[in-house]
């Protein structure tokens, strides 16, 4: 059975046996209105229910931009949120003055570079990795290519001397 609030007109589904023949006091969960509900008489006319697939809910179209879109933020805050924050002093970023542009020539993107020390560290790691691989495979290389043995020994002797030089420099 479907009952309707007398104040807000909200409808509720209630089991048929929940309301006795003498009636019952019910309360709306939406507006807290109380009224006495009598059992509804079944009418002889049976309404055909439409299958749920054919029922369409009509969505209300909002007047204005979608919330939190660029247009909405421009309407609400002005030009942009970033400029609003900078103007009000809410941003910790210091705005950089824009450089005057020269005539249209080749424009270089201002991306941060890799940096000198990053190149040195990368080169050092690469060199250490190569030395480690050669040291690991030294016996295999000498067994397959015996004429390379003096060169490999000289290479590792030079590396050992360089290591001693660095350690002496450090002390």
Number of C-alpha atoms within 10 A of each C-alpha: 14 10 16 13 20 14 13 12 12 13 12 13 9 11 9 11 9 11 17 11 11 9 13 14 10 16 14 18 11 11 12 12 13 14 14 12 19 15 17 13 7 8 7 6 6 7 7 6 6 8 7 7 6 7 8 7 6 6 6 6 6 7 6 9 12 11 10 10 10 14 16 15 16 14 13 13 14 13 13 15 14 15 15 15 14 14 10 9 11 11 13 8 10 8 10 6 6 6 6 6 8 7 6 6 7 6 8 6 6 6 6 6 7 8 8 8 9 11 11 11 11 11 12 12 12 12 12 12 12 12 15 12 11 15 14 11 11 15 13 12 16 14 11 9 10 11 11 13 15 10 10 16 12 11 13 14 12 12 13 12 12 12 12 12 11 11 10 9 8 7 5
